[in-house]
Amino acid sequence: MPKKVIIFTHIPKTGGLTIRSIIQNNCKYYETSNTIDHLPLEVKYVYMHHKYGVHKSLNRPAHYFTFLRDPVNRVLSTYFFIKSRPNNRLYRLANQYSLKQFINEEHPDFHVPLNNHQTRILSGKFTPDLDLALKNINNDYFFIGITERFNESIFMLGKRLNWKNLHYKMLNTNKNRLKKNGIPDQLIQKIRKKNQLDYILYEQMQKRLQKKISTLTPKEKRKLNNFDNLMRREN
């Protein structure tokens, strides 16, 4: 029986480029934004921006992993990322809006990334469906990491996949963007309202990650602590 393909679902603004660099340090991978029905047999890892469901066109079994991010942090990161990238298709439009206007705007190009986008991607449908997303996770995702617990997540993912080189440099960050504690509470609550499904999903996956961490042996917990301290110093 052919070996399973491992698909990394890169949800925008969750640390995906850094994760890709870690994958690259440990194995060969195939990157595509299209379908993967003709995937070379030697390929084991696939990296792509795509909703859940691409495995259905494969002639091999597959399973997934991904990372989730606090929805407020992800929306803020999306806004400041677009404004800082002239080659982004929404660059000119975003620079016409303040953060408040961006969050309140119902422009169709802003609607998707602003509204339960993580649930949308994991449900595999344009309309976010929390029950379907959870079903897909339970059936086909062997790991869900948390961006706010990046080092712990990478350590646990590396343990699961037997990766040896987990060291990284954080990529594609915008150090000039406002942090959540610098945003008016009214706007924070507006983002939370637009992302209620994402928050339920995020909290459930946080608990799942913590449960995995709690199964580590004392020796593994020391290794995790050392890795966390080292990555904090280097990033």
C-alpha positions in Angstrom: 0.0 0.0 0.0 1.4 3.5 -0.9 2.6 5.5 2.0 0.4 8.4 3.2 1.1 11.9 1.9 1.4 14.5 4.7 -0.3 17.8 3.7 0.4 21.0 5.5 -2.7 23.3 5.3 -1.2 26.8 5.4 -3.8 29.1 6.9 -2.6 32.7 6.1 -0.9 34.6 8.9 -0.4 31.6 11.2 3.4 31.3 10.9 3.3 29.1 7.7 6.5 30.3 6.1 8.4 29.5 9.2 6.8 26.1 9.4 7.7 25.6 5.7 11.3 26.3 6.5 11.3 23.7 9.3 9.8 21.2 6.9 12.5 22.0 4.4 15.2 21.4 7.0 13.9 17.9 7.7 12.7 16.5 4.4 11.9 17.2 0.7 8.5 18.6 0.0 6.3 19.6 -2.9 4.8 23.1 -3.0 1.7 23.9 -5.1 -1.3 26.2 -5.1 -3.1 23.9 -7.5 -4.5 20.3 -7.4 -2.3 17.5 -6.5 -3.8 14.6 -8.5 -0.5 13.8 -10.2 1.8 13.9 -7.2 5.1 12.2 -7.8 5.3 8.9 -5.9 8.5 9.9 -4.1 6.8 13.0 -2.6 5.8 12.5 1.1 5.1 16.1 2.2 2.9 18.7 0.4 2.8 22.4 1.4 -0.1 24.5 0.1 -2.5 27.4 0.6 -5.8 25.5 0.1 -8.9 24.5 1.9 -9.3 21.0 3.3 -10.3 18.4 0.7 -7.4 18.4 -1.8 -6.6 14.8 -0.8 -9.7 13.6 -2.6 -8.0 13.9 -6.0 -5.0 11.9 -4.9 -4.3 8.3 -5.8 -2.6 7.8 -2.4 -3.9 8.0 1.2 -3.2 11.3 3.0 -3.5 13.1 6.3 -3.0 16.7 7.3 -1.6 19.1 9.9 -2.1 22.8 10.3 -1.7 25.7 12.8 -4.4 28.0 14.2 -3.9 31.5 15.6 -5.8 33.6 18.0 -8.4 35.2 15.6 -7.8 38.8 16.7 -4.1 38.4 16.2 -4.6 36.8 12.8 -6.9 39.6 11.6 -4.6 42.3 12.8 -1.6 40.6 11.2 -3.6 40.3 7.9 -4.3 44.0 7.8 -0.8 45.2 8.5 0.7 42.6 6.2 -1.4 43.7 3.3 -0.6 47.4 3.9 3.1 46.6 3.9 3.2 44.5 0.7 2.9 46.6 -2.5 2.7 43.4 -4.6 -0.4 42.2 -2.7 -3.5 42.6 -4.8 -5.3 44.4 -1.9 -2.4 46.7 -1.1 -3.9 49.9 -2.6 -7.4 49.2 -1.3 -6.2 48.4 2.3 -4.1 51.6 2.3 -7.2 53.6 1.8 -8.7 52.3 5.0 -7.9 52.8 8.7 -7.9 49.7 10.8 -11.3 50.6 12.1 -12.6 51.0 8.6 -11.0 47.7 7.5 -12.7 45.8 10.4 -16.1 47.4 9.8 -16.0 47.3 6.0 -18.1 44.8 4.3 -16.1 45.0 1.0 -16.2 41.5 -0.6 -12.4 41.3 -0.8 -12.1 41.8 2.9 -15.0 39.7 4.0 -13.3 36.3 3.6 -10.1 36.9 5.7 -12.1 38.8 8.3 -14.8 36.3 9.0 -14.1 32.8 10.5 -11.5 32.1 7.9 -9.8 29.4 9.8 -13.1 27.5 10.2 -13.8 28.1 6.5 -10.5 26.5 5.4 -10.8 23.5 7.7 -14.4 22.9 6.8 -13.5 22.9 3.1 -16.4 25.1 2.2 -16.8 28.7 1.4 -19.4 29.1 4.2 -17.6 28.4 7.5 -19.1 25.3 9.1 -17.7 24.5 12.6 -19.2 21.0 12.9 -17.8 20.1 9.5 -14.4 21.6 10.4 -14.3 19.5 13.6 -15.3 16.4 11.8 -12.6 16.9 9.2 -10.0 17.5 12.0 -11.1 14.4 13.8 -11.0 12.3 10.7 -8.0 13.6 8.8 -5.7 15.9 10.8 -3.1 14.2 12.9 -1.9 17.4 14.4 -3.1 21.0 15.0 -0.5 23.5 16.3 -1.1 26.9 17.9 0.8 29.9 16.7 0.8 31.5 20.2 2.4 28.3 21.5 4.7 28.0 18.5 7.7 26.4 20.2 5.6 23.8 22.1 3.7 23.1 18.9 6.8 22.6 16.8 8.3 20.4 19.4 5.3 18.2 19.5 5.0 18.1 15.7 8.7 17.2 15.4 8.2 14.4 18.0 5.3 13.0 16.0 7.1 13.1 12.7 10.6 12.2 14.1 12.2 15.4 12.8 15.7 16.0 14.1 16.2 19.7 13.2 13.6 22.0 14.7 15.6 25.2 15.0 14.2 28.1 13.1 14.2 31.8 12.5 10.8 33.4 12.5 9.9 34.5 8.9 7.5 37.0 7.4 6.9 39.0 10.5 5.9 42.7 10.7 7.5 44.2 13.8 5.8 47.6 13.1 2.3 46.4 13.4 0.2 47.3 16.4 -0.2 44.6 19.0 -3.6 43.5 20.4 -3.1 45.5 23.6 -2.7 48.7 21.5 -6.1 48.3 19.8 -9.3 49.9 21.2 -11.4 47.3 23.0 -14.4 48.2 20.7 -12.5 47.0 17.7 -11.3 43.9 19.5 -14.8 43.0 20.3 -15.9 43.6 16.7 -13.3 41.2 15.4 -14.3 38.6 18.0 -17.9 38.9 16.9 -16.9 38.3 13.3 -14.9 35.2 14.3 -17.0 33.4 16.9 -16.6 30.0 15.2 -12.8 30.5 14.9 -12.7 31.2 18.6 -14.5 28.0 19.5 -12.2 26.1 17.2 -9.1 27.8 18.5 -10.0 27.1 22.2 -10.8 23.5 21.5 -7.5 22.9 19.7 -5.6 24.7 22.4 -7.0 22.2 24.9 -6.1 19.3 22.6 -2.5 20.5 22.3 -2.2 20.9 26.1 -3.5 17.4 26.5 -0.7 16.1 24.2 1.9 18.1 26.1 0.7 16.6 29.4 1.6 13.1 28.2 5.3 14.0 27.8 7.7 12.2 30.1 9.8 14.3 32.6 12.8 14.0 30.2 10.8 15.1 27.2 9.4 18.1 29.2 13.0 19.2 30.0 13.9 18.9 26.3 10.8 21.0 25.4 11.7 23.6 28.0 15.3 23.8 26.7 14.1 24.1 23.1 11.6 26.8 24.1 14.2 28.8 25.9 16.7 28.5 23.0 14.2 29.6 20.4 13.0 32.6 22.5 16.6 33.8 22.7 17.2 33.3 19.0 14.0 34.9 17.8 
